[in-house]
Amino acid sequence: MARIAVIDKGKHFPDKCGWLCPGLCPVNRTGKECIIKGHGKDISIDESLCTGCGICAHRCPFGAISIINLPEELETEPVHRFGENGFALYRLPIPKFGQVVGIMGRNGIGKTTALKILAGLLQPNLGTKKEVSYDELVKKFRGTEAQSYFQKLKEKKVKIAYKPQKVDDIPKQYKGKVISLLKKVDEKCKLDEVSDALGITNILGHDIAKLSGGELQAVAIAATALKDATVYYFDEPSSYLDISQRLRIAKFIKSLINEETAVMVVEHDLIILDYMTDIIHLMYGQAACYGVVSQPLASKVGVNTYLDGYLRSENVRFRDKTIKFMVKSPEARKHHFELTKWPMLIKKLETFKLEVDEGDVKKHEVLGILGRNAIGKTTFVKLLAGVLEPDKGSVDLKLKVSYKPQYISSDSEDIVLNVLQKAVQDYKALIVRPLELEPLFMKKINELSGGELQRVAIALCLSQDSDLFLLDEPSAYLDVEQRLIISKVINDVMENKGASALVVDHDLLFMDYLAHRLLVFEGEPSVKGFVHKPLSMEEGMNKLLKELSISIRREEQTGRPRINKEGSVKDRAQKQEGKYYYS
């Protein structure tokens, strides 16, 4: 059986464990060097000598070592490996002309690595210590679609356009106005058309350094689409965007397809990924250790397979539980006791005005908050949390409130274990283990990735002795699986504590899985916003989806929400009945 050994050098502290692993290794004790001590803190494992006993991995006090037996069907040679005992990527997805190809999988599983290899931004090494040429890649993938793709890449017969995952870095690379950047990359002479399609015409004159996350995302998508490319790669294009903007960019990305172009997308919003793609590659494996790209599946089948956790075509189970969605009856929570209520509120912020009707939240309830960006959702949460004072009305909930803000500070040098002391002490089974926080304990807050920081912030918020929990965009930076785990943890904590939560988010599938009732914000972004009393899931979703002019049905096998194709028989029938949310 093929196996790999992966060492996380960031968790390797020989000065604290006294080089425990070499002394424990049965192979080392026979006189051979399987676990090798290098200079200073350097360590390596000879995979050819490793027996897979796992003693070093189980006994390492910091979880620095992973010994992994690979699936038998998997070829032993990876497409790329990040150094000796580093992360390994097996197989590649391949773009298909005339189609949008999606990639889905957990964070740290190699999705961005695969995209960078295909885009020519990372030269693969086939598991060796040096980069390989395109000739060697063509030979490696002989007889597959990848052979043809790398041959064309070598001969420069495909032109690549790539939108990176981290749009936050754009202001560090480009200075000046938005229009200057877009004119510079506009190879199609379609600046006006693309700007209008993406809704960014009104910010063309703005300084790039002053753009919001959502505006940066839209500008990055525009800059990518304006290049006269044959293959377009989009890495997480929905981040920072509200549901209206996500639908807009999904339609736009689909419009880039013709017989001479191909699009590949990495995305964590399952509703949007399903809506915009024709086929999907799943990625499975072990985060930060190895990732495997599945064979292509039709989008519906791919998403269902991911939720099921079993890839039948490859006989691989990558999750031990199936994820299913249940219809929530509005009557089921009718008799729950009221936890608290808020009065009518008004708050003015420069040119923006928010008006809030009186409302309430029930005990054990998760109240979802939906609406466009810049329409007052975060302002409302801050009013309830006491971070802001209203201009009219007063907020005195007479409750202990715990608040997770939208933007989380990462400046602290404190280690995660210190920050989460209460969570570790009181909620290890309820919060810490489900959120997989133990591997982060010895990391400093300022060393965490966006997804890691988000999970720590959620755990910190939920572990407080509070009656009401306010969470602003908890799904940001998280992968599909983490989002569904977070939703279960939030509900479990509310039941356990007899508390309630208000959650702001843009992922409709996440909200469908999480919320019991909804607050739907309306108005004009950056000008005015208002929200009426809480609505049932059916009423709230109908209100939102009618405004977006889309209808959603439940998929038969998993019960997950899916967007109907615009103008389809199902779409027309649901809209005619006024049932935009399921049927």
Sequence and secondary structure as in RCSB ss.txt:
>XXXX:A:sequence
MARIAVIDKGKHFPDKCGWLCPGLCPVNRTGKECIIKGHGKDISIDESLCTGCGICAHRCPFGAISIINLPEELE
TEPVHRFGENGFALYRLPIPKFGQVVGIMGRNGIGKTTALKILAGLLQPNLGTKKEVSYDELVKKFRGTEAQSYF
QKLKEKKVKIAYKPQKVDDIPKQYKGKVISLLKKVDEKCKLDEVSDALGITNILGHDIAKLSGGELQAVAIAATA
LKDATVYYFDEPSSYLDISQRLRIAKFIKSLINEETAVMVVEHDLIILDYMTDIIHLMYGQAACYGVVSQPLASK
VGVNTYLDGYLRSENVRFRDKTIKFMVKSPEARKHHFELTKWPMLIKKLETFKLEVDEGDVKKHEVLGILGRNAI
GKTTFVKLLAGVLEPDKGSVDLKLKVSYKPQYISSDSEDIVLNVLQKAVQDYKALIVRPLELEPLFMKKINELSG
GELQRVAIALCLSQDSDLFLLDEPSAYLDVEQRLIISKVINDVMENKGASALVVDHDLLFMDYLAHRLLVFEGEP
SVKGFVHKPLSMEEGMNKLLKELSISIRREEQTGRPRINKEGSVKDRAQKQEGKYYYS
>XXXX:A:secstr
  EEEEE GGG  HHHHTSHHHHH TTGGGT  SEEE STT EEE TTT     HHHHH TT  EEEEE  TTS 
SS SEESSTT  EEE      TTSEEEEEE TTSSHHHHHHHHTTSS   TTSSS   HHHHHHHTTTSHHHHHH
HHHHTT S EEEE S GGGHHHH  SBHHHHHHHH SSS HHHHHHHHT GGGTTSBGGG  HHHHHHHHHHHHH
TS  SEEEEESTTTT  HHHHHHHHHHHHHT  TT EEEEE S HHHHHHH SEEEEEEEETTTEEEE   EEHH
HHHHHHHHTEEGGGTEE  SS        GGGGTT  EEEEE  EEEEETTEEEEE  EEEETT EEEEE  TTS
SHHHHHHHHHTSS  SBS     S EEEE SS      SBHHHHTHHHHHH IIIIITTTT GGGTTSBGGG  H
HHHHHHHHHHHHTSS SEEEEESTTTT  HHHHHHHHHHHHHHHHHHT EEEEE S HHHHHHH SEEEEEEEET
TTEEEE S EEHHHHHHHHHHHHT  EEE TTT  EEE  TTSHHHHHHHHHT  B  
